[in-house]
Each structure stands twice: as structure tokens, then as C-alpha cells.
């Protein structure tokens, strides 16, 4: 199992404050002989519904020397996890959690292309405040 991301606890707390219930930490997926561990599995129940929304969140800190390198790795991991998740739990959406300073990337042309071409779902968090800032798209 991989080590927890730098911002794991901050994102977990932020999602709980946003009304989500942590169901898995980490969220384990198995495909063939391979195990994959998405950082968090969550559910959000609405008062008017019997069943709630289910998501999985992969947290990335983007603290490496190259944002592009970090983005390439994060996107590759996201796509692999999403492929397996769609086959194992098709009702659960996958999100990539990124720190607030990375949110501006998704307002730029490159970020817009990634959101569109890869059907990328992003949750932006503020680490110090331990809060969710934005959901994309």
C-alpha cells in the first residue's frame, strides 16, 4: 500500500466538513492480480433520497520540481483508477483532489483540454483552512 499523500488528513477533514462521510481510507480496488488504493471512498446522503452520491478521491500535492511531471503522473494514475472503478463500481465517481494553487491550471487552455478530453473531475482544497474550495467541472 502506498504512503498517504502530504495533504491526506487536510482533504479528509475538508470533505467531512463539506458533508461527506468517509467509507474507506484507503479505498481498495482489485483488478486481476493487481491491487489499487485510491486515497478515500466517500458517500453523501441527501435527506430527500434513500441512496446518496458515492465518490472516490485521489489526493495529489503537486510539490515536485515540475508541475507538468506531477500532472502527467497524477493524470495517468487517475485514468488507471477510473478504468478499474468503472468496472468494479460504476455508480462511484472518481475525483482528483488538488491544492488551491493548482486550480488556476484548470482555467488555462491546457487545463480546459484535460477536463474535456479526459472527463476529468477535480476537487480543489485549501490545505491550511482544511476546506473544499471548488468542484470541477
Steps between C-alpha positions, in 0.01 A plus 500: 500500500630846410578765759242766574526823305635811673150652519305182574367602842419856389297376202326237709400765757391742226277240335344404832432869570341520153244235601671183377529179700826309470425137419851384407848627588651380273252374242633166370433378148613169355535428129650166406801447723548872562385704798441873468448737789310821440550735794137532613156354439207721601123526501268795534142438598229748415198524726258463208671189360542150631826447316776756490778601270813285515845622402865406532771763537865474405702772674802663337726763654685628190816586694753353256750712307284486185127562495480336158671184628270489804200553274605221262532256790175610661307476173641154424406375845155660473430331165610156623291529817199629308513208254502244779244690709255519207512123473485425872266774625352689204280711728803653675666810349874560522641842588854630504558724805746782434621787718362849442814623324440241226142612430614777265644235268146380426398852392781501240466344153701189602280439801183551299618243245576248774162551667325454167704225331544279804168573671715603794327573830691723741442612857708798611595531866656764723748309714546752781129566542414131448214590269372418154527803274361378169368198309588469129324467263 
